[in-house]
């Protein structure tokens, strides 16, 4: 299993709108082939900051399957305009 990790810095004052959009977007990601689970956590120390953790069966399920899909375009439209700066996404495996 692969853990995708993204720190999401949402533009100031847009957290409520982001959370509403994410509520819709999570339906997209959870329907994808190779998706296992996800968590969105809000930072206690910094307003408008989140961490997204997504478990995938394989790296390719995320990088090729999800990102290469038509559904990803809908995900982008819902969420990408909220980020400043755009998040760095990393992938982790258990050791």
N, C-alpha and C positions, 0 to 999 in steps of 0.2 A: 504494500500500500504506500502511496505517496501523499505527503501533506503539503498542500499549497498554502503559503503564508503571504499575506499582503497587508501592509500598514496603510490605512486609508485616511488621508488628511482631507477632510471635507471643507469646502469653502466656508468661511466664517458666517454663522447664522443660518446655514442651510441644513442642519442636522435633522430637523423634523421632516423636511421634504425628502432628504436622502433616505431616512428610515422608511418612509412611505413607499418610495420607489424601490427600495431593497425588498420590501415585503412582496412586491410584484415580481421582481427579478429573481428571487430565490425559487420561485416556481419554475423558472426557465432552467436554472442550473441543476436543480434536483431531478429534472426529467432527462438529463443527458446520460448517454451510455458511458459506463465506467464511473459515474458519480457514486460515492458512498455516503457522505454526510458533510454538513458544514455547520459552522458557528460564526456569528457576528457578535463581537464584544465591543462595548463602548469604553473608552479610556476614562478613568476616574480623575486623573491629574490634568488632562488637557481636553477642553471642550472641542467638539467637532473632530475628534480623532477616534478611529476604530481599528480593530484588527479582524481580518477575515481569515478563517481557517477552513480549508476544504480538503476532505479526504477523497482521493481518486484511486481507482484500482491500479492504474499505470500512469506514468508521466504522459504518455501519448494520448490517453483519454482526455487529459486537460489541454495539452499543447496543440494537438492535431485535431482530435475529435471535437472538443468544445470550441476552441478558438477558430477552427475551420468551418464551423457550422453556421447556417442561416440564423439559428437561435442566438448565437453570439452577437450578431448585429443588433438584435432586439435588446440584449443585455447592455451593449454599449450605449444605445440610445437612452435607455433608462438611467444609467449610472455614471458614465464617464465624464459628463459635464460637471459633476459635483466635486471632482478631485483637483486639489492644488497643493503641492505638485502631483503629477501623475504617479501612482504607486509603483514601487518595484515589487515584482512578484518572484518569490523564491520557492524552491521545492526541497523537501526534506524526506529522508528515510530513517527508519529506526535502526539503531546500531546495537 
